Amino acid sequence: MELQGLDYNTQREKLRLKAYGRNIQQMVERCMALPTKPQRQRCAEEIISVMRRAIPSTQNQKDRMSVLWYHLALMSDFKLDIDYPVEIQHEDKMLTPPERLEYTNKRRMPIKHYGRLIFDMLDQLKTMPEGRERSALVQITAGQMYRSLTMWGMQAADKEKVASDLARFTDGVIQVLPKELKFETVQTTSSKQRKRKKK
């Protein structure tokens, strides 16, 4: 049942910025209707003052004022004819997607679950001379490879798989027997266990 004389928000024009409320939106509309530019300018500055008090902010003064003036332009649908003290970019331009950023490292990884760090270590192993340092890096790399296989739920997470991948991704430079590799135990949590913990 609809009673005569009652004014419901559902019957009113939709607010462009709900945070400022209907009163400030109506101020903007009255400002737009003023006949001269100086009148609109003074009115707009008063509206900005009210907007500052309506929504406090921790932004610095310059950034804060730029945002407020942009919000004012937005509430007027960019039709308020005044001299804005800051550059106002039209909404259409704001919606333009940014240019695609190119990755600095475009190298493709043959197996993504190992990650770029492991492949960087494998590249380093290719050029290292034999010795203690290379042996230590082999163990560190192999351990990380095993952890990655385990954490990603790979069924072939064993010494044979790691030894094979070490040889494969170092172009045969690193040849180790599976029994020479030493791994720490990696504990993984199944999805069922995680759900029990949450409960």
N, C-alpha and C positions, 0 to 999 in steps of 0.2 A: 504493500500500500504506500503510495507516495503522497505526502501532505503538501499542500500549497504553501509557498512562502519559505520553506526550509531550503537551505543551501548546503549541499553535500559536496565533499571533495571529489567524489566519483563523478559529479556532474561538471566539475570545473575543468579548465584547460590543464593539460599535463605540465608539471613543473620540469624545467630543463635541468635545474640543479636542486635536488630535494634538500640538500644539506642547509641551504640558506632559508628555506621555508617560503610560504606563499606571500608573506608581507613584503619581503625584499623583492620578490618577483614583480609584485604590483608596483613597487617604487620604480623599478626599471621601466615598466610599461608607461607609467606617468611621465617619467623622464623623457622617454622617446616622443611623447606627445607634445612636449614643450615647443613653442614656436621658434625660439631663437637659439643659436648655437651657444652663446654665453650662458644662457639660462640652463641649457642641457649640461654644459660643462660644470657649472656650480652644483647642480643637482647630482651629477655623476660622482663628484668628489665627496659629497655628503653620503651617498650610498656606499662608497668604498669605506668610509669611516664606520658606518653601521656594520658592514660586512666584517671588518676587522674585529669589532667587539663581539659579533655574533659567533665567530669561530676563531678562538685564540690559536696561535701556532708558535712553534719553537724555531721556525725558519728565520734566517737573518732578514733584516728589513728590506733589502733590495729584492731578494727572491720572493719574499712574501708579497710585496706590492705588485710584482710582475704577475703572480698567480691571481691576485684579486682582480686586477684589471682585465686579465684574460677571462676570468669567470663572469665579470660584468658584460663583456662583449658576447660571451656565450649565451647568457641569459637574455640578451637582446637579439639573439639570432644574428649577431654581427651587423645589425641595422642601426645601432645607436650612433648618430653622427656627432662625434666630439673629437677633440685632439687628445689622443691617448698618450700618456707620458712614457709608455713603453711600447715596444714593437708587438703588434698583435698579429699572430699568424692565424689564418682562417682555418676553420675546422676541417675542411676538405684536405688541406695540406697536412694537418696533424694526422690524418688517417692514412696518408701515403706510407706504405711499408718502407723501412730503411733498406739501403743497398745491401746486397749479400756480402758478407765478409769472407774473404778467402783465407783458408787455413795456411799458416806458414809452412807446416809440414804436411805435404800431400801424400806421403808415403802410405801405400796400402799394406795392411797387416794380413798375412795369410791366415792367421788364427787369432780372432779378436779376443778370446778369453784369456790369452796370455798378456795382452796389453802392450802399449808402446814401450814402457820401461824395460820389460824383459827383452824385447827385440833390440833395444839400444844396448843392453848388456851382451846379447848374443853377437851383435856387430863388433863390440869391443873385443870379445873373445877371439874373433877371427884374426885380429892383427896383433894380439899379445904374444910375446915369446914364451916358450915353455918355462915353467918355474913355479915357485911357491905362490906368487901373486895370481897367476892364471889358475892354478889349482884351487885357490881359495875362492876366486870369482866363479869358477865352475860350480863349486858346492853351493854358493849363495844363489846363483842363477837357477840351478837345478831345484833347490829348496823352494824358491818362489814359484817355479813352474809347477811343482807338485802341489803347492798350496792353491794355486789358481785352478788346477784341474779338479782338486777336491772341492773347493768352494763353489765351483760352477756345476758340481754334481756329475762330472764326467766319470763314466764307469771304468775307463782305462787309466785311472789315476794310480799308476804303479811305477816302479823303477825302470822297467823295460820301456815304457812309453816315454818317460822323461829322457832316458839315455838315447832313444831313437830320435826324439825331437831335437836334442842337443846337436847330434851329428847332422841332422837334416837342415837345421836353420843356421848352422855355421859352415855350410858347404863342405862338411866332412872334416873340418879342422879339429873339432873336439870329438874325440873318440874315447868314451869311458865305458867300463863294464857296469852293468846295473848294480852288482854287489859293492862297487866302490862308492856308490852314492849313499849319503846318510840324510835321512829326513826326520824332522820333528813330527810328532803326532799332531794332526790337525783335527780339532773337534768341530763338527758341523752340527747345526741345529735344524732338525726337520721342521716342516710347516706345522705338523701336529704338535710338536713340542713347544713351538712358539705360541700357538694358540692356548696351550695349557698354562704357560707362564703368564699370559695376559689375564686369564681368568683368576 
